[in-house]
């Protein structure tokens, strides 16, 4: 738990971060459209606030959170983007209904993107590790269906899930019937509490079939830390059929000491009287995940024994960018079986930092 002096120092730093808000690295399309309307490269402030509860094995914890984000274009070829997290943890400490209180304030990423041409973008700074899909695409609280990351999240994303260094990414091939995009990165080690990263290198390659709305990809990460030398490999498949509001997402990852997978589906009931109807706002969600321990290790952050977990969720989309997420999970392992109940209310915000000029 942070001391008062430590928290005050972090809060001063966080106050500055609130001016450096950002979205995810995949915000480029929305950014381009919005800045065209704003006309003068106005920075966008986005993010979400949330209140989360989690009951694990009968113990309930409470977590209010704010994740402010910023996208700031600097001319037509340079973009700065960043996301911060300000989180309070209230966790039970004993049978007398007492709670421990701790804080977390830090960066998820803070990077500069240089667009050289349609096929190459250079990224420098503190970035999200591009291993699999969850880390870059689903970690924002206004996007993810479940509060908890998949059990295999630690594979390829050892430590904070962020890297300090550089990336090269872009579209290798873009045709009418398919496209291929790539990402390669190298990260240095850092123990700074705001910029925490491990020495690693790797990349990801994706094939997208627009007519089938199908994406298939593979990832590789070489962990270069002396205490955790490892080669992690991953595969993912995403499918979003065009005729029904269904999403199917899946990942498999294999490391030196463990492996596992997760499969997630969600179906928005918007076909019943439209997405704004009482029933159309409802979105059932299901996730199945499993990990296998090949040999003992404390470095990959996966369960110490073979573990299977099923997650059932029910999300409700309210007006004005408010969403309520509820879920029940049952976890099975040789050490114990446990029930996990979680509830979350999320408010998403998005607005320009200031009013843009007219064209």
C-alpha positions as CSV (number, residue, x, y, z in Angstrom):
1,X,0.0,0.0,0.0
2,X,1.3,3.5,-0.9
3,X,2.3,5.9,1.8
4,X,0.7,9.3,2.0
5,X,3.8,11.0,0.7
6,X,4.2,8.5,-2.1
7,X,0.5,8.9,-3.1
8,X,0.8,12.7,-3.1
9,X,3.8,12.5,-5.5
10,X,2.0,10.1,-7.7
11,X,-1.2,12.2,-7.7
12,X,0.8,15.3,-8.8
13,X,2.1,13.2,-11.7
14,X,-1.4,11.8,-12.4
15,X,-2.8,15.3,-12.6
16,X,-0.3,16.0,-15.4
17,X,-1.3,12.7,-17.0
18,X,-4.9,13.8,-17.2
19,X,-3.7,16.2,-19.8
20,X,-2.1,13.4,-21.7
21,X,-5.1,11.2,-22.3
22,X,-5.2,8.8,-25.2
23,X,-7.1,6.0,-26.8
24,X,-5.8,2.6,-28.0
25,X,-3.2,2.2,-30.8
26,X,-6.2,1.2,-33.1
27,X,-7.8,4.6,-32.8
28,X,-6.4,5.9,-36.0
29,X,-9.5,5.4,-38.2
30,X,-11.8,7.3,-35.8
31,X,-9.2,9.9,-35.2
32,X,-8.8,10.6,-38.9
33,X,-12.6,11.0,-39.3
34,X,-13.0,13.2,-36.2
35,X,-10.1,15.5,-37.0
36,X,-11.4,16.0,-40.5
37,X,-14.6,17.3,-39.0
38,X,-12.8,19.4,-36.4
39,X,-10.6,20.7,-39.2
40,X,-7.5,21.8,-37.2
41,X,-6.0,18.6,-35.7
42,X,-7.7,19.1,-32.3
43,X,-6.5,16.6,-29.6
44,X,-9.2,14.2,-28.5
45,X,-9.8,13.4,-24.8
46,X,-11.4,10.0,-24.3
47,X,-11.5,7.2,-21.8
48,X,-13.9,5.9,-19.1
49,X,-14.8,5.8,-15.5
50,X,-15.9,2.6,-13.8
51,X,-17.0,1.2,-10.5
52,X,-16.3,-2.6,-10.1
53,X,-17.1,-5.2,-7.5
54,X,-15.7,-8.7,-7.4
55,X,-16.6,-11.6,-5.0
56,X,-14.0,-14.3,-5.2
57,X,-14.5,-17.3,-2.8
58,X,-16.9,-15.2,-0.7
59,X,-14.6,-12.2,-0.3
60,X,-15.8,-9.0,-2.0
61,X,-13.5,-6.2,-3.2
62,X,-14.4,-2.8,-4.6
63,X,-12.5,-1.0,-7.4
64,X,-13.3,2.5,-8.6
65,X,-11.2,3.4,-11.7
66,X,-10.6,6.2,-14.2
67,X,-8.7,5.5,-17.4
68,X,-8.2,8.8,-19.2
69,X,-6.8,8.8,-22.7
70,X,-5.4,11.3,-25.3
71,X,-4.9,11.4,-29.0
72,X,-3.0,14.5,-30.2
73,X,-2.2,14.8,-33.9
74,X,0.9,16.9,-34.6
75,X,0.6,17.7,-38.3
76,X,-0.4,15.1,-40.9
77,X,2.3,12.5,-40.2
78,X,2.9,12.6,-36.4
79,X,0.5,11.5,-33.7
80,X,0.9,11.3,-29.9
81,X,-1.3,9.0,-27.9
82,X,-1.4,7.9,-24.3
83,X,-3.5,6.1,-21.7
84,X,-3.3,6.4,-17.9
85,X,-5.0,4.4,-15.1
86,X,-6.0,5.8,-11.7
87,X,-7.4,3.0,-9.6
88,X,-8.4,2.6,-5.9
89,X,-8.5,-0.9,-4.4
90,X,-10.6,-1.8,-1.4
91,X,-9.9,-5.4,-0.4
92,X,-11.1,-7.4,2.6
93,X,-8.5,-8.2,5.2
94,X,-10.2,-10.5,7.7
95,X,-13.4,-11.9,9.2
96,X,-14.3,-8.6,10.9
97,X,-15.4,-6.9,7.6
98,X,-12.3,-4.7,7.6
99,X,-10.8,-3.5,4.3
100,X,-7.3,-2.6,3.2
101,X,-7.0,0.4,0.9
102,X,-4.3,0.9,-1.8
103,X,-3.8,3.0,-4.9
104,X,-2.4,2.5,-8.4
105,X,-1.6,5.4,-10.7
106,X,0.4,4.8,-13.9
107,X,0.7,4.8,-17.6
108,X,-0.5,2.0,-19.9
109,X,1.3,3.6,-22.9
110,X,2.6,6.9,-24.0
111,X,3.9,6.8,-27.6
112,X,4.6,8.8,-30.7
113,X,3.5,7.4,-34.1
114,X,5.2,8.6,-37.3
115,X,3.2,7.7,-40.5
116,X,5.8,7.3,-43.2
117,X,3.5,5.8,-45.9
118,X,0.4,3.6,-46.1
119,X,2.6,0.5,-45.4
120,X,4.9,1.7,-42.6
121,X,4.3,3.4,-39.3
122,X,7.1,3.9,-36.8
123,X,6.2,3.9,-33.1
124,X,8.5,5.1,-30.3
125,X,8.1,5.4,-26.5
126,X,6.1,3.3,-24.1
127,X,3.7,1.0,-26.0
128,X,1.5,-2.0,-25.5
129,X,3.2,-5.3,-26.4
130,X,1.6,-6.5,-29.6
131,X,1.3,-10.2,-28.5
132,X,-2.1,-11.8,-29.3
133,X,-5.1,-9.5,-29.4
134,X,-6.2,-9.0,-25.9
135,X,-3.5,-6.6,-24.7
136,X,-3.9,-4.0,-27.5
137,X,-7.6,-4.4,-28.3
138,X,-9.6,-5.5,-25.2
139,X,-7.9,-4.1,-22.1
140,X,-9.8,-0.7,-22.1
141,X,-12.6,-1.0,-19.6
142,X,-15.1,0.5,-22.0
143,X,-14.4,-2.4,-24.5
144,X,-13.8,-5.5,-22.5
145,X,-16.8,-7.7,-21.7
146,X,-15.2,-9.1,-18.5
147,X,-13.3,-7.3,-15.7
148,X,-10.6,-10.0,-15.6
149,X,-8.1,-10.6,-18.3
150,X,-7.8,-14.2,-19.7
151,X,-5.7,-16.6,-17.6
152,X,-3.1,-16.8,-20.4
153,X,-2.6,-13.1,-20.5
154,X,0.9,-13.4,-19.0
155,X,2.3,-15.3,-21.9
156,X,4.0,-12.8,-24.2
157,X,3.1,-10.0,-21.9
158,X,5.3,-10.6,-18.9
159,X,5.2,-7.8,-16.3
160,X,3.1,-4.7,-17.2
161,X,2.2,-5.8,-20.7
162,X,4.0,-2.7,-22.1
163,X,7.4,-2.1,-23.7
164,X,9.9,0.7,-23.8
165,X,11.5,1.1,-27.2
166,X,10.1,1.0,-30.7
167,X,7.8,-0.7,-33.2
168,X,7.4,-0.8,-36.9
169,X,3.9,-1.7,-38.1
170,X,1.6,-1.3,-41.1
171,X,-0.2,-3.0,-44.0
172,X,2.1,-5.3,-46.0
173,X,-0.6,-6.2,-48.5
174,X,-4.1,-4.7,-49.0
175,X,-6.3,-6.3,-51.7
176,X,-10.1,-6.5,-52.2
177,X,-10.3,-10.0,-51.0
178,X,-7.6,-10.0,-48.3
179,X,-5.1,-7.9,-46.4
180,X,-2.0,-8.7,-44.3
181,X,-0.7,-6.4,-41.6
182,X,2.4,-6.8,-39.5
183,X,4.0,-5.5,-36.3
184,X,7.5,-5.9,-35.0
185,X,8.9,-4.5,-31.8
186,X,11.9,-4.4,-29.4
187,X,11.7,-3.4,-25.8
188,X,14.3,-2.5,-23.2
189,X,14.1,-3.3,-19.6
190,X,12.9,-0.6,-17.2
191,X,12.1,-0.7,-13.4
192,X,10.6,2.8,-13.2
193,X,7.3,2.6,-11.4
194,X,5.6,4.6,-14.2
195,X,7.4,3.0,-17.2
196,X,7.8,-0.6,-16.2
197,X,8.9,-3.1,-19.0
198,X,10.9,-6.2,-19.6
199,X,13.6,-6.8,-22.2
200,X,11.9,-8.5,-25.1
201,X,11.4,-8.6,-28.9
202,X,8.8,-10.1,-31.2
203,X,5.9,-9.3,-33.4
204,X,2.6,-10.3,-34.9
205,X,1.3,-11.1,-38.4
206,X,-2.5,-11.0,-39.3
207,X,-4.5,-12.1,-42.3
208,X,-7.9,-10.5,-42.7
209,X,-10.6,-11.7,-45.1
210,X,-13.1,-8.9,-45.4
211,X,-15.9,-10.8,-47.1
212,X,-15.9,-13.5,-44.5
213,X,-15.1,-10.9,-41.7
214,X,-12.5,-13.3,-40.5
215,X,-9.0,-12.6,-39.0
216,X,-6.3,-15.1,-38.4
217,X,-3.0,-14.2,-36.8
218,X,0.1,-15.4,-35.1
219,X,2.4,-13.8,-32.5
220,X,5.9,-14.3,-31.2
221,X,7.8,-12.9,-28.2
222,X,11.3,-13.6,-27.0
223,X,11.6,-12.7,-23.4
224,X,15.3,-11.6,-22.8
225,X,15.3,-11.1,-19.1
226,X,18.0,-13.2,-17.4
227,X,15.5,-14.5,-14.9
228,X,12.8,-15.4,-17.4
229,X,14.4,-16.4,-20.8
230,X,11.5,-17.7,-22.9
231,X,10.0,-18.0,-26.3
232,X,6.3,-17.5,-26.4
233,X,4.1,-18.2,-29.4
234,X,0.5,-17.4,-29.9
235,X,-2.3,-17.8,-32.4
236,X,-5.7,-16.0,-32.6
237,X,-8.9,-16.2,-34.7
238,X,-11.6,-13.5,-34.7
239,X,-14.9,-13.8,-36.6
240,X,-17.7,-11.3,-36.8
241,X,-20.4,-12.5,-39.3
242,X,-22.1,-9.7,-41.2
243,X,-25.7,-11.0,-41.0
244,X,-26.0,-11.4,-37.2
245,X,-24.5,-9.3,-34.3
246,X,-22.2,-12.1,-33.1
247,X,-18.6,-11.9,-32.2
248,X,-16.3,-14.9,-31.8
249,X,-12.8,-14.2,-30.4
250,X,-10.2,-16.8,-29.5
251,X,-6.5,-17.1,-28.6
252,X,-4.0,-19.9,-27.9
253,X,-0.5,-19.2,-26.4
254,X,2.4,-21.5,-25.6
255,X,5.3,-20.7,-23.4
256,X,8.3,-22.4,-21.9
257,X,6.4,-23.6,-18.8
258,X,2.7,-23.4,-19.6
259,X,0.1,-23.1,-22.4
260,X,-3.5,-22.4,-22.7
261,X,-6.4,-20.9,-24.6
262,X,-9.6,-18.8,-24.3
263,X,-12.7,-18.6,-26.5
264,X,-15.2,-15.7,-26.1
265,X,-18.5,-15.1,-27.8
266,X,-21.0,-12.3,-27.4
267,X,-24.4,-11.7,-29.1
268,X,-26.1,-8.3,-29.0
269,X,-29.9,-8.8,-29.1
270,X,-30.3,-5.9,-31.5
271,X,-32.3,-8.0,-33.9
272,X,-35.2,-7.8,-31.5
273,X,-36.8,-4.3,-32.2
274,X,-33.4,-2.6,-32.8
275,X,-30.3,-1.9,-30.7
276,X,-32.1,0.9,-28.8
277,X,-35.0,-1.2,-27.6
278,X,-35.1,-2.6,-24.0
279,X,-34.3,-6.1,-25.3
280,X,-31.9,-4.9,-28.0
281,X,-29.6,-3.3,-25.4
282,X,-28.9,-6.7,-23.9
283,X,-25.7,-8.6,-24.7
284,X,-25.1,-12.2,-23.4
285,X,-21.4,-13.1,-23.2
286,X,-19.6,-16.4,-22.7
287,X,-15.9,-17.3,-22.3
288,X,-14.2,-20.6,-21.9
289,X,-10.6,-20.7,-20.9
290,X,-8.1,-23.3,-19.8
291,X,-4.4,-23.4,-18.9
292,X,-1.9,-26.3,-18.6
293,X,1.2,-26.2,-16.4
294,X,4.1,-28.0,-18.2
295,X,6.7,-27.3,-15.5
296,X,6.9,-25.1,-12.4
297,X,7.5,-21.4,-12.9
298,X,6.6,-18.1,-11.2
299,X,7.6,-15.9,-14.1
300,X,4.7,-16.4,-16.6
301,X,2.0,-15.3,-14.2
302,X,-0.3,-18.3,-15.1
303,X,-1.9,-20.5,-12.4
304,X,0.5,-22.9,-10.8
305,X,-1.6,-25.9,-11.7
306,X,-3.9,-26.9,-14.6
307,X,-6.9,-24.7,-14.4
308,X,-10.2,-24.5,-16.3
309,X,-12.7,-21.6,-16.0
310,X,-16.1,-20.8,-17.5
311,X,-17.4,-17.2,-17.6
312,X,-21.0,-16.2,-18.1
313,X,-21.8,-12.5,-18.6
314,X,-24.8,-10.3,-19.2
315,X,-24.0,-6.8,-20.4
316,X,-26.6,-4.0,-20.7
317,X,-26.0,-1.0,-22.9
318,X,-27.7,2.1,-21.5
319,X,-28.1,5.4,-23.3
320,X,-25.3,8.1,-23.1
321,X,-22.4,5.6,-23.3
322,X,-23.2,3.9,-20.0
323,X,-22.9,0.1,-19.7
324,X,-23.6,-2.4,-16.9
325,X,-21.5,-5.6,-17.0
326,X,-22.4,-8.6,-14.8
327,X,-20.7,-12.0,-14.8
328,X,-20.4,-15.3,-13.0
329,X,-17.3,-17.5,-13.3
330,X,-16.6,-21.0,-12.0
331,X,-13.0,-22.0,-11.7
332,X,-11.8,-25.6,-11.5
333,X,-8.3,-26.7,-10.4
334,X,-6.7,-29.4,-8.3
335,X,-6.1,-27.0,-5.5
336,X,-9.6,-25.6,-5.2
337,X,-12.9,-24.8,-7.0
338,X,-14.1,-21.3,-6.6
339,X,-17.1,-19.1,-7.7
340,X,-16.4,-15.6,-8.9
341,X,-19.2,-12.9,-9.1
342,X,-18.4,-9.6,-10.7
343,X,-20.4,-6.4,-11.5
344,X,-19.2,-3.2,-13.2
345,X,-20.8,0.0,-14.3
346,X,-18.8,1.9,-17.0
347,X,-19.3,5.4,-18.4
348,X,-17.5,6.2,-21.7
349,X,-16.5,9.8,-22.6
350,X,-15.1,11.3,-25.8
351,X,-14.7,15.0,-26.6
352,X,-12.2,17.4,-28.2
353,X,-9.7,19.2,-26.0
354,X,-10.9,22.5,-27.4
355,X,-13.2,23.7,-30.2
356,X,-11.7,23.3,-33.6
357,X,-11.8,26.1,-36.2
358,X,-13.9,26.2,-39.3
359,X,-12.6,25.1,-42.7
